[in-house]
């Protein structure tokens, strides 16, 4: 691990921590959807440990899943601590002051984005490691909301400092905006929104659910509004200037944003059904429509980004070549996000509507592309870590 980068540091290094954190959550998705948990909204240690104790093939797969989750979580926290230390040194340099006069000031949004992921990782670790956690979860929800709200306030403060500067000083550089990297702010707000939506969906207390959903709606509304604005500005500059080769990976940033907003709306659906409409079943057809629409948009942005980067030789130079670019860490999140929402599409869209049966041949065939993307993403993360931190 390299240290004391100072002027060579970039806040985008926080994405190096964000990636394994997201991957840790993505490997929990197997437990979430494949381990039966009829009495709780999430698969917890109380239902997972008995399956591990059976000493069969399922036990082996669960143990492997545990090992991967814990290893990725360790890497997430290790890189998070490293980033916090390096960022403190970076703030004392002239490079930091220059950063705050350019479009790149928006890269500071990678910090609250990563902090919000840290809360998600902690929640997953608690769920799979702490028995009887769900018996006190209602006491934990207010603390979780407070944590996400604190991160959201921090993100809003960073964004408003940046936005007011470019508005007042007319200092936004449209020539350098020939990519979608400005949308990292939307990524951060969406991460806060999905976190706040969790208590809104899972709490049995209407007041807690309402507070969580309201706060989540605030950040998701901000995200959706900014998507329209930022995508328009970004593609205007891209079509005028041609896309920045190094930042072409930003075309994929819509994939994780769509995943976070898609999961947020799934959580709204369950929260409204259970706490507001007081029904036991949600609208299955709505969940099919929602998940299908999100996956469709993700495929579109995925193909657009892939063909663009391939024609620019992005992969051969910035991933497997000798050129080092901190923006390359942005390639991890889209792979994580596509896999995670793919599982939501299969389970909430197809299995719930009885289009395919769980654990059937068709079920695993539909899951296969999403699992492949996850495996490929792990490979890319390891390649980037070796390249960037050697």
N, C-alpha and C positions, 0 to 999 in steps of 0.2 A: 504494500500500500504506500503510495506517495504521500508526502506531507509538506506543509508550509508552501502551498502553491502561490499564495498571496495574489499578485497581479494576474497570474495565469488561471486563477480560479474563476468559475462561472456558477451562478445559482442553478444553472441547468444540471449541475452534478447531483442535485437532489433527486433527479430522475433515476439516477443509478440506484438509489435507495427505494424509490417508488416501485421500480420494476419487480424486485424480489418480493416486496410486500404484496403487490397485486397477485403475483404468482402463488404465494402462500395461500391467499384467499381463494384463488382459482382451484387449488388442489382440495380445499375444503368443500368445494361445490360437489365433488363426488359423494361425500358423506351427506351433504345437505339434501341431495335429491335421491340418492340410492339407499340410504339407511332409513328404514321406517321410523317415524317419530310422531305417532298419532296424538300424543298428549302435549306436544310443544311445537311452536312454529319452526324451530331449528333442531337439527340433530345435535345432541349434546352427549357428554361423557356417560350419562346414565343409560343411554341406549347403545352407545358405541362400545363401551367396555365389555358388556356381556357377549357381544359378537366377537370381540378380540379373544376372549377366553375360550371360545369354542375350538380353537386350534384346527381350523380347516382352511380351505382356499380363501374364503372371505376374510378370515382372521389375518392371513398373510398379506392380502391386499390392503387391509386397513392399517396394519403395522407399517407397510411401505409408505402409505399415504401419510401417516404420522411422521415418519422420518423425513420425508420430503418437506412437509409443512414446517416442521421445526427447523430444518436446515435453512430454508428460505427465510423464515422469520428471523433467525440469527443473523443472516446476511443483511436483511433489511435494517435491523437495529445497529449492526456494526457500521454500515455505510451512513446511517442517519447520524450517529455520534460523530463520525469522521466529517460529515458535511457541516454539522453545527460548529465544530472546531475550526474548520477551514473558512467558513463564512464569517466568523468573528474576526479572523485575520484579514480577510478580504475587505471588510468594512473599513479598515484603517488605511486602505490604499487609495491612490489617486484613480485607479481603474474603477473603483466603486463609484466615485464621484462622477466620472465620465459616463458610467453606465446609466446614471440617473438623469442624463441629459439626452439620451437616445431612445429609439424604439425598444431597445433591449431591456429597458427598465421593467417591462412586463415579465421578463424571465424571473423576477422575484416572486411571482405567483406560484412558482414551483415549490416554494417553501411551505405555505399553508396547504397546498395540494398534498404534499408528502406527509405533513402532520395529520391530516384527516385520514390518510391511509393507515398511519400508525395506530389510530384509534380502532379502525376496522380489524387490523391484525391482532390487537390486544383482545378484542371481542371474540374473535375466532379462537385464539389460544385459550381463553377462559372457557368457551363452550366445549372444547374437546378435551380439556385437561382437568377441569374442576367439577367433581361430582356434586349433585344437588344445587348447582348454580341457579337453575331456573326457579328454585323455590324462593330465591331472594332477588330475582331479576327486576321485579317492579321497583325495588329500592335502587337498583343500578341505572334504570332508564333516565331518571333526572340528571344523574352525573354524566351519563353519555351525552345527553342533549346539551348540557352545560359545556362539555368538552368540544363538541362540534360547533356550538354557537361561538365559543371563544375563537376557534380557528376561523370561522366565518367572519367574525368581526375583524380579525387580523387581516384576512384576505381582502375584505372590503376597504380597510384603511390603506393597504398597499395599492389597491386598484384606483382608489379615489385620488391618492397623491399623484399617481401616474396620469390619470385621465384629466385632472384639473390642470396639470402642467402643460400638456399638449394642447388643451383648449385655450388657456390663457396666453401661452407663449407662441402658439401656432408652430410648434416645433415637431409635429409629426412628419416623418420622412416617408412619403408615399413611394419613392423609388425603392427604398429598402423594405417595403411592405409586400414584396412580391412572393409571399408564402402565407401560410395560415398559422404561423407561430404565435400571433397575437391572441389566438383562441385558447392559450394556456390559462388565461384568466377565467374563461368559461368552464374549462376543465376543473379548475379549483372550486368554483361556485357549485358545479354539479356534484362534486364529491361531497361537499358539505350538505347539499340538498338530500342526497341519497342516505347519508348517515342520519340526518334528522328524521327522515321518513320511517326509519326502522322502529323507533318507539311508537310512532303513529300507527304502524301496522300491527305491532305485536302486543302493545299494552292492553290490559283488560279494563283500564280506567279511562273513561271517556275524556276526562280533563287532560290527562297526560297525552292521550292520542291526539286530541285537538291541538294542544300546544306544539307537539312534534310536527304535525301536518302543516300547521300555519307557518312555522318557521321554515319548514322545508319548501313550502309553496313560495315563500319570499325568495329564496335562493334559486329555486328552479325557474321562477318567472324572470328573474334577472338574467339567468343563463339563456333562456329561450330568446329573450329580447336582444341580448348581445350577439347571439348566433346570427340573427338576421343582419345586424349591423356589421359585424366583423367579417362574415363570409362575403358580403357584398363588397366591402372595401378590399379584402384580400384578393378576391378573384378579379376585381378591377385592375389592381396593380399587376397581378400575374398575367392578365391578358395584354396589358400595355408593355410590361418590361420583360416578360418571360419569367418562368419560375426560378427562384434561387436554387441552384443545384444542391448545395449543402443542406438547405432547409426544405427540400422537396418532400422529406419524410413527414412534414407537417400536414400534408394532404390526408394523412391517416388519423389526424387528431380528432376528427369527427367520430371515429369508431368508438373510442372510450367515452366520449361525451354522450353519444347515443345510448351506450350501455347504461351509464349512470342515470340518465333521465328515464330510460326505459324501465329500469328496476325501480326507480322512484315512483313511477306511475303504477307499476304492479303493486307496490306497497300501499299507495293511496287506495287502490281498488280493494285490497283486503281490509285496510283500516276503516274505510267507509262502510263496507259490508257488515263488519262485525260490531263496530262501535257506534255507527250512526244509523244504518238501516236495520240493524239487529237481525240479520239473516245468517244462516249457517253456510250458504253456498254463494260464491261470487259468480259473476256473469262469465261463463266459459267462452262464449263467442267473442266477447270483448277482449279477453286475454289472448285469444287466437289472433284477432285483428291487430292488437297492439304489438305483440311479439313478432308477428309476420312483417309489419311495417318497419319496425326497428331493424330487424335482420336484413330486410331488403335494402334499406339505406346504407347499412354497413357494408354489404356486398358491393354496392355501387361505388362508395368511396374507396373501398379496398381495391377494387379493380382499377379505378382511376389512378390511385397512388402507385400501385404496382407497375402498371405499364409506363407511367411517367418516370419512375425511378429506374426502371430497367433500361429505358431508352437513354437516360442520363448516365448510365453505368454507376449508379449510386451504390449498389450492393458490392460490386467488385472493388470500388475505391474506399468507401467509408466503413464498410463492415469487414471485408476480407482483405482489403489492400493495406497499404502502409499509412494512409492519411488518417490522422486522429481528429475526431470532431465530437465534442461533447453533446451536440444535438442528436447524435446517433442513438443515445439512450432513449430517445423518444419512440424508437421502433418497438420497444418492449410492451408498452401499454396497449397499443392496438391489438396485438396478439392475445394478450390476457383478456381484454374486453370482449373480443369476438368469441372466444371460447366460453366465457362466463355467460354472455347473453344467449349464445347458442344453446346452452343447457336450459335456460329459461324458456326459449322458444320450443325446445323439444318437450319439456315437462309441462309448462303452463299452457303452451299452444296446442301441442299434439297429443300427449298422453292424457292430459286432463279432459280433452274433447274426444278421447277414444279413437283418434285417428290411427295411432299405433299403440301397441300394448307394451308396457314397461318390461324390459329384459327379453323382449322378443328379438329375432334376427333383424327385423326392420328397424327396431329401436337402436340397436348398436350400429347399424349401417348409417342411420341418420346422424348419430353422434360422432362417427368416425372422422369427418372433416374437421370438426371442432377440436377433437382430441389431437389430431395431427398438427393443427395450428399451435396448440399448447406446447407440444413436444418441440416443435420448431422454435418457438419463442424461448424456451429454456435453453436450447442450444445457442441461440443468438445472444442471450444474456451472458452465458459463460464465455462466449467468444469476445464480446465487448469488454467484459471485466478483465480478461487476460490482456487485451490490447490496450485498454485505457489506463489500467492501474499497474502495468508492469514497468 
